[in-house]
Amino acid sequence: MPLVLPYPPGRDIGVETNERGAHPHQQTKAVADQLARTAGHVLSVKRMVEEGRSCPDVLIQLAAVRAAIDRASKLVLEDHVESCLRGAASNGLADEEWTRLKVALDRFIR
């Protein structure tokens, strides 16, 4: 189960939030669009497997799916730095947010 920490940590500091307690992000649509394309690609690879396509063809497409997930991850990280870290720094919470990022990166990069 992933570790989910609220923002802002521990107190309300006047950061605009939505109903789930998350603050606005600039890349939400870009991340969602990238994930939608990736989901379609995964379904195509699944069909390839079901149709008995060659292993090298499937592996090439799986590498493309991995690259697509990496693109989505990069967008999320960029957005986190631009939105979350900047917001935390301006509210005196940079150390807390930096710790949250390190925990997330430790889980992401294994």
N, C-alpha and C positions, 0 to 999 in steps of 0.2 A: 504494500500500500504506500503510495507516494506521500511524502511529507508536504503538507500544505500549511503555510503560515500566512496569517492575515496581514494586510497592509492597510494602514500603517500599523506596525507592531505595537501592541499594548495600549494604544490610546488614539483618540481622534485628534488630529492636528489640523483639521480643516482641509484635507486633500479631498477633492471631489471624487466620489466613489459611486459604483453602481450598486444594485441590490445584493450582490455577492461580496461586497467589500473590496473589490479590486478597483484600482484607479484606471483612468482611460489610457489606452495605448494607441500609438499612431499607426502601427503596422497590422492591426487586427484583420482588416480585409485582405491584405497581401498574404498573411499567414493562412487564413481560411481558404483563400483561392489556391495557394500552393498545396495545401493538404487535400483539397478536392481533386486537383490534378493527380496527386500522388495516389489517392484512393482509386481513381480510375485506372491508373497504371498497374496497381496491384491486382485489380480484377482482371486486367488483360493478361498478366503473367499467370494468374490462376487458370485462366482459360487455356493458355499455352500448355500448362502442365496437364490439364484434363484432356487436351487433344493429343498428347504424346509428343510434343515438339522436342527437339534435340536439347540435351543437357547444356551444351555450350550456349545455345540461343537463350535458354531460360536464365542461365547465369549472367549473361550480358544484360538482360533486362532487370534482373535483381540488383545488379550493380547500379543501373540507372535509377531504380527505386531508392536505393540507399543514398545516392547523390541528391535525389529530390527531397528526401527527409533531411539531409544535411542543409539544403537550401532553406527549408522551413525553420530548422533549428537556428540557423544564422540570423534569420529575420527576427525570431523570438529574442535571441541574445542582443541584437542591435537595439530592439525596442526596449528591452529591459534596461540597458545602459542609458538610453535616451530618456526613458520615462521614469523608471523605478529608481535607479541610482541617482539620477539628477534630482528627482523630487525628494528622495531621502536626504541627500546632501543639503538641500536648501532648507530642510526642516530639522537638521541636526541629528539625523538617524543614519548617516552614511555607514557607520561601523556595523549596525544591525543589518542593514540591507546587504552589505558586502558579505557578511557571514551567511546570509540566506543564499546569496549567489554561489558562494563556495560550496555549500551543501548540495545545491542543485547540480553544479558542475561535477562534483565528485560522483554523483549518481549517473550523470549523463555520460561522462568519460570514464569508462571502466578499463 
